[in-house]
Amino acid sequence: MRFMARTRYGRVGLVLALGLLACGKEKPAPVAEAAPPEKQGAARGGACETNSDCADRLGCAKDKTCQSYKTIECQASENSCRIEGRCTGEGNRCIAGSAEECKASEFCTRDGRCTVKEGRCVAASASDCETVCKRFGRCTPQEDKCMATDVKQCRESELCQGAKTCKLSNGVCIAG
């Protein structure tokens, strides 16, 4: 007795399926699509003229070097970069990435915060405080800032020169 199965393809489909199984042939594996080739370009810090000169996920910054787009955004921010020294993009935030960034910032010239520490510009040494010591009597690095710790520091500062009185209050000198 003959066994006949019914499929939606009829007898031909069954014969074809049995024929493939009998031959030991398997269905060919699907061909994977080739990924598009990665854009070749300059690495981070490399020279560029336009964004197309830089590798994937990098753009051409004002200083004509390839940088992450977040770094380019940070460098364009007056508050982050020019004032606070946070010119490097890391994840979704701007950080101080080098001592050079801190030294070029207003935080360094105005407050003595010239050293990078954990992504921020801080006052870490007497040399960081040198300028603000002379001008404002804040000569001692404390709590990442330059602080006045002695009334003598205040009296010797430019702020208090010529003032009849000068006092120390909460780490700053006050001319009076």
Secondary structure, DSSP 4 states (H G I P E B T S, - for coil): -------TTHHHHHHHHHHHHHHTPPPPPPPPPPPPPPPP-B-TT-B-SSGGGBPTTEEE-TTSBEEEHHHHHHHH-IIIIIIT---EEETTEEE--SHHHHHTSHHHHHH---EEETTEEE--STTTTHHHHHHHS--EEETTEEE--SHHHHHTSTTTTT-S-EEEETTEEEE-
